[in-house]
Structures are given as structure tokens and as C-alpha cells.
């Protein structure tokens, strides 16, 4: 700004000119800089995310009290009543709970599935606007959802087809089929069923290991669909060719896949297993020595064990006994393509840098016995916020949710190279991890792609709205 100032006129007379005051260096206010430049850099977004985390709270709870036909209650509600009426020692967590959920691409609809077998589609605007009304006016019938289907089998995964946002795909850990529903048709029966064809791995496994645990689509081709199996293989369907699978991503037969994810390039595929191993495939052919051995089999390009990578962190190895745990979920950061988050059975969450195959971030919550809790939730599925590198995951032992700072920099509170002795002050103060107390324990959650509101599915099959707190300003007059 100083270069636009004009020099003052010399004083009258022959006296010497007054000395020019030294040029002052103006402090650049980051908020004004963002408005002038018209872009938001990663560091500014990281600083502002601290205010976002401080504003989160549970704003509304939605119970699963739905009917199927007439006055008949759905199986999820029946199982909730059975568990509520039994003694504490007889409670069966396998009867109920929201096992998975996902928003569509625009955030208009939310699809969720339960362990009891219910597929439900909600209108997000209806759920969000109900925060401003009295709790007694909340609907508990068909006005609270757009679609509700009760299936005779437990459901463990749900995905929206990115090429057809009217289509929802579900899978069950007790079935070797993929079920596709069209929300445009109100029908309890799926409009299409995909099944596994002949497979050398599938025939060697028992009936208990023939289920499908997770689903994935490619973003550039809506006809390609992947499903991970408990039999040690990931199956791919090309819906233009057949309703049976056409390709297999193979691993060791003892591998039981729990979660899969396709990289943003739609070429690199990642799969997590119960024994804590991460497998990587290249869909273009894999290793050179095995690329052309079979036209329908793809060998893993690389495999890493998470416990081995954690053992390379010196500060962690010195104070923790690192054991191999089941990987419950993996997911790519939508705002950073090389960050693959993982969540373990013991409650730990971290980030795998896929470029270096090393763990860059880690969060280790207090163990369950420290909180005085005996029971630990299993099958938890966290979520990323859309733009701020924040990872939300339900606590494994108490009623609440952690929102973790996984910013791809050493300024992140969860970075393995973070130095606690060097802390900023004021505006440069780093973002801290937050724990949000909730009314129920969380099994799965999903973040809205635009508003950063979080919907959490609980062990009692309820939906919790976690969003910014609303404060009413009253006129003192």
C-alpha cells in the first residue's frame, strides 16, 4: 500500500526538509487476504477448522420406529424391543445397530442399513430442519423417510451408484450376492441381483465365509462394481456383460476382507483384512511376472501390515505394546488424494501415506478399561469431512465421537512428527482433537458433502444429528 502514497510537499523556506518517517510493515490479516485473493489455501482452512470443531454438538436424535406393512413393526424395531426387555448380561449386539450409511453425491438423500436388515432412505433437509421444531413433533412413521425396506438378512454395506443416483447397492456378510435397489420404484424386492460365479477361492471356503463385506464403484464407469469377500478375494462385475463376476483381485486364502477402496485414479485398489494387512492391486495388470497369467485374476501389487508400520514409529514403540488388529475401515481423504485413513479394532485411527506406504498420522484413544467400560463396539465405520481433512469416528467404549485433525502437515496434532513443545498462540494455535459427547454409542457415521454436518448411526439403530449448535438471541427489551 505504501507504494501508492505521494510524497509530501517540501516545507516553505530554505530550511532542510523534514525527515521521512520510516516505512511501516503492515500486518497482513489472513481473513482479508482470503477475501481479496478469492481462494482459500490449506493453511487457512486448517486454522479455521478449529472453530468448526468447537461448534459441534448433538442437535437431534431420530429413533428407528418404523412399520413395514400396516401395523406390523419392522425387524429393527422388534430387535430393539427384545434387547431393551432383556437383562444386561443377555443383551445381544448382533441383533441391532446401524451398520453403514452414505450420502448421495449432492447430499440430498441419506441411505442407511441396519444389522437387522432394514434399508432406509431419508431426506437430509427434513432431518436438518427438524432441529428447529419441538421434539414432540418429530415423526416416527412414514413421514420421516422416503424409502424403508425390511430384508430377512443382515446388511453391512450400502453405496450410491455415482453414475445413477437413483440406485442403491447393498451387501450382506451372510450372502454371496449384491442387491441393487432403485429408489424410483417403491418395492421391497431388489430390481437386480449380482452373484459370484465360479471361483477357486469361493469353492474352498465354508458357508460362513461366503459373505460380502464392502462395496466400491469406479467414478468413471458406472457399470463396474467391486465387492470384498470373506473368502480372500475381491470380485468385480461389469454389468454390461453379465450378472456374474468377471474378474477377481486375489490374495491369500486366509485373508478375510473387511473394507475396500478405489483410488481417485480408478486404477489402484486397496483392501483391508481382519488380520491387519493392507493389500494393493493395480487394475491394469499388477506385477509384471503375473500380469498375463490369467485374464480374470489380478495378483496383489504390494502388501503391508499395519502393525509393522506402527512398529517403525519410535516414540510409539517405546510406550506401547503394538499387536496386530483387525482393520475395520479404510477411506481416502477427499481433499488429499494420497491420505488413506484406517480404523482398527482396538480403537486406534491413523493415516497411511500411499505414496510412501508409511503411517503419517495416528490417534490412540484411552483404552476401554480406563473408562470403566467392559464392552467394546465392533464394526465401526468412520467418515471424512469433505474439505477440512477432519476424520470423525465413534468411540469404541463410551457414548461419543472423536473428530480428529488429520491435516497433511506436521502442524497436525495427530502427525507422528508433531512436536508438542512448539505450539502457536492466538491465530496460529494448532487444531486440537475434540471429543463430542453423544446420547448413544456410534457404530457408523457419514458427513454431508456440503454442510459438514455429520449423521451418526448408533448401536440402538438411531440416527444422531451432529452439527453446529444453534443459539437463540433474545431482545432484552
C-alpha positions as CSV (number, residue, x, y, z in Angstrom):
1,X,0.0,0.0,0.0
2,X,2.9,2.4,0.7
3,X,3.9,2.5,-3.0
4,X,0.6,4.3,-3.8
5,X,1.3,7.2,-1.4
6,X,2.5,10.5,-2.7
7,X,5.5,12.4,-1.1
8,X,4.5,15.4,1.0
9,X,5.4,18.9,-0.4
10,X,8.6,20.4,0.9
11,X,8.2,23.0,3.7
12,X,8.4,26.7,2.8
13,X,11.7,28.5,3.2
14,X,15.2,27.3,2.8
15,X,15.2,25.0,5.9
16,X,16.1,21.4,5.5
17,X,13.3,19.0,4.6
18,X,11.7,17.1,7.4
19,X,12.9,13.5,7.6
20,X,10.6,11.0,6.1
21,X,9.1,8.6,8.7
22,X,10.3,5.0,8.4
23,X,8.1,2.8,6.3
24,X,5.9,0.6,8.5
25,X,5.3,-3.0,7.6
26,X,1.5,-3.6,7.7
27,X,0.3,-6.8,9.3
28,X,-1.5,-8.9,6.7
29,X,-4.8,-10.1,8.1
30,X,-5.4,-13.6,6.8
31,X,-9.2,-13.2,6.6
32,X,-9.0,-10.1,4.4
33,X,-6.3,-11.8,2.3
34,X,-8.7,-14.7,1.6
35,X,-11.5,-12.3,0.5
36,X,-9.2,-10.3,-1.8
37,X,-7.4,-13.2,-3.4
38,X,-10.6,-15.2,-3.9
39,X,-9.1,-18.6,-2.8
40,X,-8.8,-20.5,0.4
41,X,-5.4,-22.1,0.9
42,X,-4.9,-25.3,3.0
43,X,-3.3,-23.5,6.0
44,X,-6.2,-21.0,6.3
45,X,-8.7,-23.9,6.2
46,X,-6.7,-25.7,8.8
47,X,-6.8,-22.8,11.2
48,X,-10.5,-22.2,10.7
49,X,-11.3,-25.9,11.3
50,X,-10.6,-25.3,15.0
51,X,-13.7,-23.1,15.2
52,X,-15.7,-25.8,13.3
53,X,-14.7,-28.5,15.8
54,X,-15.6,-26.3,18.8
55,X,-19.1,-25.8,17.4
56,X,-20.1,-29.4,17.0
57,X,-22.7,-30.9,19.3
58,X,-25.6,-33.4,19.2
59,X,-28.6,-31.4,17.9
60,X,-31.3,-34.1,17.4
61,X,-31.9,-37.8,17.7
62,X,-34.1,-40.0,15.4
63,X,-35.4,-43.4,16.7
64,X,-36.0,-46.3,14.3
65,X,-39.7,-46.8,14.9
66,X,-41.0,-47.7,11.5
67,X,-43.7,-50.0,10.1
68,X,-43.4,-52.4,7.2
69,X,-47.0,-53.4,6.3
70,X,-49.9,-51.8,8.0
71,X,-49.4,-52.1,11.8
72,X,-46.5,-54.5,11.6
73,X,-43.3,-53.2,13.0
74,X,-40.0,-53.7,11.1
75,X,-37.4,-56.2,12.3
76,X,-35.1,-53.5,13.5
77,X,-37.7,-52.1,15.9
78,X,-38.6,-55.6,17.1
79,X,-35.0,-56.4,17.9
80,X,-34.7,-53.1,19.7
81,X,-37.6,-54.0,22.0
82,X,-36.2,-57.5,22.5
83,X,-32.8,-56.1,23.6
84,X,-34.4,-53.5,25.8
85,X,-36.5,-56.0,27.6
86,X,-33.7,-58.5,28.3
87,X,-31.2,-58.3,31.2
88,X,-27.9,-56.6,30.8
89,X,-26.0,-59.8,30.6
90,X,-28.3,-61.1,27.8
91,X,-28.0,-58.1,25.6
92,X,-27.1,-59.2,22.0
93,X,-25.4,-56.5,20.0
94,X,-25.6,-58.7,16.8
95,X,-29.4,-58.0,16.7
96,X,-29.4,-54.3,16.0
97,X,-27.4,-51.2,15.1
98,X,-26.8,-49.0,12.0
99,X,-24.0,-50.9,10.2
100,X,-23.4,-48.4,7.4
101,X,-24.6,-45.2,5.8
102,X,-23.7,-42.9,3.0
103,X,-24.9,-39.6,1.4
104,X,-25.5,-39.3,-2.3
105,X,-23.2,-37.0,-4.3
106,X,-25.3,-33.8,-3.7
107,X,-26.2,-34.5,-0.1
108,X,-29.9,-34.6,-0.8
109,X,-30.5,-38.2,0.4
110,X,-29.0,-40.4,3.1
111,X,-29.1,-44.1,2.8
112,X,-28.5,-46.3,5.9
113,X,-28.7,-50.1,6.6
114,X,-29.0,-51.9,9.9
115,X,-27.8,-55.2,11.2
116,X,-31.4,-56.3,11.4
117,X,-31.8,-55.9,7.6
118,X,-33.5,-52.6,7.1
119,X,-32.6,-50.3,4.2
120,X,-33.8,-46.7,4.8
121,X,-33.5,-43.6,2.7
122,X,-34.0,-40.2,4.4
123,X,-34.3,-36.7,3.0
124,X,-31.5,-34.7,4.7
125,X,-33.3,-31.4,4.6
126,X,-36.2,-32.9,6.5
127,X,-33.8,-34.2,9.2
128,X,-31.9,-31.0,9.4
129,X,-34.9,-28.7,9.6
130,X,-36.5,-30.7,12.4
131,X,-33.8,-29.3,14.7
132,X,-35.8,-26.0,14.8
133,X,-39.0,-27.6,15.9
134,X,-40.2,-29.1,19.2
135,X,-39.0,-32.7,19.8
136,X,-42.6,-33.8,20.3
137,X,-43.4,-33.0,16.7
138,X,-40.8,-35.4,15.3
139,X,-42.5,-38.0,13.1
140,X,-42.0,-41.7,13.9
141,X,-43.8,-43.1,10.9
142,X,-43.5,-43.0,7.1
143,X,-43.2,-39.2,7.1
144,X,-39.7,-39.5,8.5
145,X,-38.2,-41.4,5.5
146,X,-38.6,-41.7,1.7
147,X,-37.9,-45.4,1.5
148,X,-37.9,-48.2,4.0
149,X,-37.3,-51.9,3.1
150,X,-37.0,-54.7,5.7
151,X,-35.0,-57.6,4.4
152,X,-34.7,-61.1,6.0
153,X,-30.9,-60.8,6.2
154,X,-28.4,-58.5,8.0
155,X,-26.9,-55.8,5.8
156,X,-23.4,-54.5,6.3
157,X,-22.7,-52.1,3.4
158,X,-24.5,-49.6,1.3
159,X,-23.4,-47.4,-1.6
160,X,-24.9,-45.0,-4.0
161,X,-24.1,-45.6,-7.7
162,X,-22.1,-42.5,-8.7
163,X,-23.4,-42.8,-12.3
164,X,-27.0,-43.3,-11.3
165,X,-28.0,-41.5,-8.1
166,X,-31.4,-43.3,-8.1
167,X,-29.6,-46.7,-7.5
168,X,-28.5,-48.1,-4.1
169,X,-26.3,-51.2,-3.7
170,X,-26.3,-53.3,-0.6
171,X,-24.4,-56.4,0.6
172,X,-24.6,-58.8,3.5
173,X,-21.9,-60.7,5.3
174,X,-24.1,-63.8,5.2
175,X,-24.8,-63.8,1.5
176,X,-22.6,-64.0,-1.6
177,X,-24.9,-61.7,-3.6
178,X,-25.1,-58.0,-4.3
179,X,-28.5,-56.4,-4.1
180,X,-29.4,-53.3,-6.2
181,X,-32.5,-51.1,-5.4
182,X,-34.0,-48.3,-7.4
183,X,-35.5,-45.6,-5.1
184,X,-37.7,-44.6,-8.0
185,X,-39.7,-47.8,-7.5
186,X,-41.2,-48.5,-4.1
187,X,-40.6,-52.2,-4.0
188,X,-39.3,-54.5,-1.3
189,X,-37.6,-56.7,-3.9
190,X,-34.3,-55.6,-5.4
191,X,-34.5,-54.7,-9.1
192,X,-31.3,-56.5,-9.8
193,X,-29.1,-59.1,-8.1
194,X,-25.5,-59.8,-8.9
195,X,-23.9,-63.1,-7.8
196,X,-20.5,-64.7,-7.7
197,X,-19.7,-67.2,-10.5
198,X,-17.1,-69.9,-10.5
199,X,-14.1,-69.1,-8.2
200,X,-11.3,-71.3,-6.9
201,X,-11.3,-69.4,-3.6
202,X,-15.1,-69.4,-3.2
203,X,-15.4,-73.2,-3.5
204,X,-12.8,-73.9,-0.9
205,X,-14.4,-71.8,1.9
206,X,-17.2,-72.8,4.2
207,X,-20.7,-71.2,4.1
208,X,-19.8,-68.8,6.9
209,X,-17.1,-67.2,4.8
210,X,-19.1,-66.7,1.6
211,X,-20.4,-63.2,2.6
212,X,-19.6,-59.8,1.0
213,X,-18.5,-57.1,3.5
214,X,-17.9,-53.9,1.4
215,X,-18.7,-52.3,-1.9
216,X,-17.0,-49.9,-4.3
217,X,-17.7,-48.2,-7.6
218,X,-15.4,-46.6,-10.1
219,X,-16.1,-42.9,-10.7
220,X,-15.5,-43.0,-14.5
221,X,-17.6,-46.1,-15.3
222,X,-20.9,-46.7,-13.6
223,X,-21.1,-50.3,-14.8
224,X,-18.0,-51.5,-12.8
225,X,-18.8,-52.7,-9.3
226,X,-16.5,-54.3,-6.7
227,X,-17.3,-56.3,-3.6
228,X,-14.9,-57.7,-0.9
229,X,-15.4,-61.2,0.3
230,X,-14.6,-63.1,3.4
231,X,-13.1,-65.9,1.3
232,X,-9.9,-64.0,0.4
233,X,-10.8,-62.3,-2.9
234,X,-12.4,-59.1,-4.2
235,X,-14.9,-59.6,-7.0
236,X,-15.6,-57.3,-9.9
237,X,-18.7,-57.1,-12.0
238,X,-19.2,-55.5,-15.4
239,X,-22.9,-55.1,-15.5
240,X,-22.9,-54.6,-19.3
241,X,-21.7,-58.2,-19.7
242,X,-23.3,-60.4,-17.1
243,X,-24.8,-60.6,-13.6
244,X,-21.9,-62.9,-12.5
245,X,-18.5,-61.5,-11.7
246,X,-15.9,-61.2,-14.5
247,X,-12.7,-60.6,-12.6
248,X,-11.0,-61.4,-9.2
249,X,-8.5,-59.5,-7.2
250,X,-6.8,-62.3,-5.3
251,X,-4.9,-62.5,-2.0
252,X,-4.0,-65.3,0.4
253,X,-6.9,-67.7,1.0
254,X,-6.9,-67.0,4.8
255,X,-7.4,-63.3,4.1
256,X,-10.9,-62.1,5.1
257,X,-11.5,-58.6,3.6
258,X,-13.4,-56.1,5.7
259,X,-13.1,-52.9,3.7
260,X,-12.1,-51.8,0.2
261,X,-11.4,-48.5,-1.5
262,X,-10.5,-47.4,-5.0
263,X,-8.0,-44.6,-5.5
264,X,-9.1,-41.4,-7.3
265,X,-7.2,-42.5,-10.4
266,X,-9.6,-45.5,-10.7
267,X,-6.5,-47.8,-11.2
268,X,-5.1,-48.5,-7.8
269,X,-7.2,-50.7,-5.5
270,X,-6.8,-51.1,-1.7
271,X,-8.3,-53.8,0.5
272,X,-8.1,-54.3,4.3
273,X,-8.3,-57.6,6.1
274,X,-9.1,-59.0,9.5
275,X,-5.5,-59.9,10.2
276,X,-4.4,-56.3,9.9
277,X,-2.9,-56.5,6.4
278,X,-3.4,-53.9,3.6
279,X,-3.3,-55.3,0.0
280,X,-2.8,-53.1,-3.1
281,X,-3.7,-54.0,-6.7
282,X,-3.1,-52.4,-10.0
283,X,-6.2,-53.0,-12.1
284,X,-4.1,-52.6,-15.3
285,X,-2.3,-55.9,-14.6
286,X,-0.4,-55.9,-11.3
287,X,3.1,-57.4,-11.1
288,X,4.9,-57.9,-14.4
289,X,5.6,-61.5,-13.6
290,X,2.0,-62.3,-13.1
291,X,0.2,-59.8,-15.3
292,X,-0.7,-62.2,-18.0
293,X,-1.1,-65.5,-16.1
294,X,-4.9,-65.3,-16.2
295,X,-7.3,-63.0,-17.9
296,X,-9.6,-62.7,-14.9
297,X,-7.2,-62.8,-11.9
298,X,-5.1,-59.9,-10.7
299,X,-2.3,-60.5,-8.2
300,X,-1.6,-58.0,-5.4
301,X,1.0,-55.4,-6.3
302,X,2.0,-54.9,-2.7
303,X,1.0,-55.9,0.8
304,X,1.8,-54.1,4.1
305,X,0.9,-55.0,7.7
306,X,-0.3,-52.0,9.7
307,X,1.3,-53.3,13.0
308,X,4.7,-53.5,11.2
309,X,4.4,-49.9,10.1
310,X,3.3,-48.8,13.6
311,X,6.4,-50.5,15.0
312,X,8.6,-48.2,12.9
313,X,7.3,-45.2,14.9
314,X,10.0,-44.9,17.6
315,X,8.0,-42.8,20.1
316,X,5.0,-45.2,19.9
317,X,7.1,-48.4,20.2
318,X,8.7,-47.1,23.4
319,X,5.5,-46.7,25.3
320,X,3.0,-49.2,23.7
321,X,2.8,-52.9,23.0
322,X,1.9,-53.0,19.4
323,X,-0.2,-56.0,18.3
324,X,-1.9,-56.9,15.1
325,X,-5.5,-55.8,15.0
326,X,-8.4,-56.1,12.5
327,X,-8.8,-53.2,10.1
328,X,-12.4,-52.2,10.4
329,X,-12.5,-49.5,7.7
330,X,-10.4,-47.6,5.2
331,X,-11.2,-44.4,3.3
332,X,-9.4,-41.9,1.2
333,X,-9.3,-38.2,2.2
334,X,-11.5,-36.3,-0.4
335,X,-9.3,-33.2,0.0
336,X,-5.9,-35.1,-0.2
337,X,-5.6,-37.9,-2.6
338,X,-2.6,-39.7,-1.0
339,X,-4.1,-40.0,2.5
340,X,-5.8,-43.3,3.2
341,X,-7.3,-43.4,6.7
342,X,-7.7,-46.6,8.6
343,X,-9.5,-47.6,11.8
344,X,-8.5,-50.6,13.9
345,X,-10.4,-52.9,16.1
346,X,-8.7,-51.6,19.3
347,X,-10.0,-48.0,18.6
348,X,-6.8,-46.6,17.0
349,X,-7.2,-44.4,13.9
350,X,-4.4,-43.4,11.5
351,X,-3.4,-42.3,8.0
352,X,-1.4,-44.3,5.5
353,X,0.6,-42.3,3.0
354,X,0.0,-44.3,-0.1
355,X,3.0,-42.6,-1.9
356,X,5.5,-43.8,0.7
357,X,3.5,-46.7,2.3
358,X,4.2,-45.3,5.8
359,X,1.9,-44.1,8.7
360,X,1.9,-40.3,8.9
361,X,-0.9,-39.7,11.5
362,X,-2.1,-41.7,14.4
363,X,-4.7,-41.3,17.2
364,X,-4.7,-43.7,20.2
365,X,-7.7,-43.1,22.5
366,X,-7.8,-44.2,26.1
367,X,-8.4,-48.0,26.5
368,X,-11.9,-49.2,27.5
369,X,-10.8,-50.3,31.0
370,X,-9.6,-46.8,31.8
371,X,-13.1,-45.5,31.3
372,X,-14.6,-48.3,33.4
373,X,-16.2,-50.0,30.3
374,X,-16.2,-53.7,29.7
375,X,-18.0,-53.9,26.4
376,X,-16.3,-52.6,23.2
377,X,-18.2,-51.8,20.0
378,X,-17.1,-53.6,16.9
379,X,-17.6,-53.0,13.2
380,X,-17.2,-49.2,13.4
381,X,-17.1,-47.1,10.2
382,X,-15.8,-43.6,10.4
383,X,-16.0,-40.8,7.8
384,X,-14.0,-37.9,6.4
385,X,-15.3,-34.3,6.3
386,X,-15.4,-33.1,2.7
387,X,-12.9,-30.3,2.7
388,X,-11.1,-29.9,6.0
389,X,-9.1,-33.1,6.5
390,X,-11.1,-33.9,9.6
391,X,-11.8,-37.6,10.4
392,X,-14.9,-38.4,12.5
393,X,-15.0,-41.8,14.3
394,X,-17.2,-43.1,17.1
395,X,-15.7,-44.1,20.4
396,X,-15.3,-47.9,20.9
397,X,-16.1,-47.8,24.6
398,X,-18.2,-44.7,25.6
399,X,-21.1,-42.7,24.1
400,X,-19.4,-40.1,21.9
401,X,-17.4,-39.3,18.8
402,X,-13.8,-38.2,18.1
403,X,-13.2,-35.6,15.5
404,X,-9.5,-35.8,14.6
405,X,-7.2,-33.4,12.9
406,X,-5.5,-35.4,10.1
407,X,-4.2,-32.3,8.2
408,X,-1.4,-33.4,5.8
409,X,1.3,-31.5,7.6
410,X,3.5,-31.7,10.7
411,X,1.2,-28.9,12.3
412,X,-1.5,-31.6,12.7
413,X,-2.0,-32.7,16.3
414,X,-2.0,-36.4,15.1
415,X,1.1,-36.2,13.0
416,X,3.7,-38.7,14.1
417,X,6.4,-36.0,13.9
418,X,4.4,-33.4,15.8
419,X,6.4,-31.5,18.4
420,X,4.2,-30.7,21.5
421,X,6.8,-28.3,22.8
422,X,6.4,-26.0,19.8
423,X,2.9,-24.6,20.0
424,X,1.4,-21.5,18.4
425,X,-0.6,-18.8,20.1
426,X,-3.7,-17.0,19.1
427,X,-4.4,-17.3,15.4
428,X,-1.5,-19.7,14.8
429,X,-2.7,-22.1,17.5
430,X,-2.9,-25.6,16.0
431,X,-6.2,-27.5,15.7
432,X,-6.8,-29.9,18.6
433,X,-8.7,-33.2,18.6
434,X,-12.2,-33.0,20.0
435,X,-14.4,-35.5,21.8
436,X,-18.2,-34.9,21.3
437,X,-20.4,-36.5,24.0
438,X,-23.4,-38.2,22.5
439,X,-26.5,-39.8,23.9
440,X,-25.7,-43.3,22.4
441,X,-22.6,-45.2,21.2
442,X,-21.8,-44.8,17.5
443,X,-21.3,-47.6,15.0
444,X,-21.1,-45.7,11.7
445,X,-21.3,-42.1,10.5
446,X,-21.3,-40.1,7.4
447,X,-20.6,-36.4,6.7
448,X,-22.7,-34.2,4.5
449,X,-20.7,-33.3,1.3
450,X,-21.6,-29.6,1.5
451,X,-22.6,-28.5,5.0
452,X,-20.1,-30.6,7.2
453,X,-23.0,-31.9,9.3
454,X,-22.5,-35.4,10.5
455,X,-25.1,-38.1,10.8
456,X,-24.2,-40.9,13.2
457,X,-25.8,-44.4,13.3
458,X,-25.9,-45.9,16.8
459,X,-25.9,-49.3,18.4
460,X,-29.6,-48.9,19.1
461,X,-30.4,-48.2,15.4
462,X,-30.9,-44.5,16.0
463,X,-29.7,-41.6,13.9
464,X,-28.0,-38.7,15.6
465,X,-27.6,-35.3,14.0
466,X,-24.2,-33.8,14.9
467,X,-24.0,-30.2,13.7
468,X,-23.3,-26.6,14.7
469,X,-25.0,-25.5,17.9
470,X,-27.9,-23.1,17.5
471,X,-28.3,-20.2,19.9
472,X,-31.4,-18.1,20.2
473,X,-30.7,-14.3,20.6
474,X,-33.5,-12.7,22.7
475,X,-34.2,-9.0,22.7
476,X,-33.7,-7.7,26.3
477,X,-36.5,-5.2,25.8
